[in-house]
Amino acid sequence: MRISAVSMWLVEVPQVEPIAPYRSHIRTSSTTTKAITRIDTNEGVSGWGECNLNFLPGLDLGRMQKDATEWSVGRDPLNIALFHLECPFESRLKAGLELALWDIAGKAANMSVAQLLGGVIREEIELAACMGIQTYERAGEIAALYVEQGYTTLKTKAGSDAKEDLDMVRGIRDAVGDKLKLRIDPNRAYSPLQAADLAKKLEDYDLEYFEQPIHAEPLSDAKWLREQTSVPIALNESVVGPDTVSQIFLADAASHILPDTHIAGGILPCVKIGHLCEAANIPCIMHCGHDLGPKTAAMLHIAAACPSYSLANDCTYFGLADDILKEPFEIKNGRMRVPTMPGLGIEGDVEKLEHFSIA
């Protein structure tokens, strides 16, 4: 089997309430922008992939497809280890291609990706509902809605103002008490001293963790922050590939690790990160970049097969106006079932891709 063609679509899909408008300290948005990839083979087996292109203006999709086609055509789609050794592309494009290769490999073997990764240990994956920065009142309203929908974990954006963050957390706790595990993510907004001050004030609110409140480097700052507070410190932007996770462990810089396929370069690096976390007895959580179907499927298969992905994984899928899949995923009581069909267990809908295409 050999790769015969690579096709790519740049799509923008609207988001709906309560996700939209999704406010972080950096920006507010009501759409998600993705590159969807399809790799075809000379044996008629095709695979689907996705990478996050949110907030990256000026991207030349034609150039990306041309480069991917010239490098990929004629290669063995089943040799994913060699792909990782030789692929010259930045992590986003690399991840979009790599997801599609796993999809092909599973279809060729008549096995799901989770089965290829070693087997399914979780048939359903718990999801953490996500929320942008909100007022005290609105945060409580959305939290109550998520409880009604069956979610047990909530992740919020943060970082515009420490008092605003604290008021938002109070609003959630006042509305739903301890019915939701709570995570907040300032996306590197604070200095170590500012983060330590806020963390001390958050100690009364029983956070599951405080995600990346400070810059990704140096890791010694994250280590220092952990020593100032009883609130667990999670790292996301500090997490790239397995090598960076090893450095985080050596620095004793985090209690939780959040990788993402489009940052790590695909499924295999996230699985390796999961193995490192399993050995270190540190929980691993899949990060979400407002994902559509293919990337959501990758999350499900990784979490299904890796013991360390034991907590609710970030998800905004419920906030999409639509997906580009022929059969979108269903969420029931804050959970998604792991696809059992071969490969990622999905098929892209070309009509939808053309409808949402912006390039």
Buried (B, 14 or more C-beta within 10 A) or exposed (E): BEBBBBBBBBBBBEBEEBBBEBBBBEEEBBBBBBBBBBBBBEEEBBBBBBBBBBEEEEBEBEEBBEBBBEBBBEBEBBEBEEBBEEBEBEBBBBBBBBBBBBBBBBBBBEBBBBBBBEEBBBEBBBBBBBBBBBEBEBBBBBBBBBBEBBBBBBBBBBBBEBEBBBBBBBBBBEBBEEBBBBBBBBBBBBEBEBBBBBBEBBEEBEBBBBBBBBBBEBBEBBBBBBEBBEBBBBBBBBBBBBEBBEBBBEBEBBBBBBBBBBBBBBBBBBBBBBBBBBEBEBBBBBBBBBBBBBBBBBBBBBBBBBBBBBBBBBBBBBBBBBBBBEEBBEBEEBBBBBBEBBBBBBBBBBEBBEEBBEB
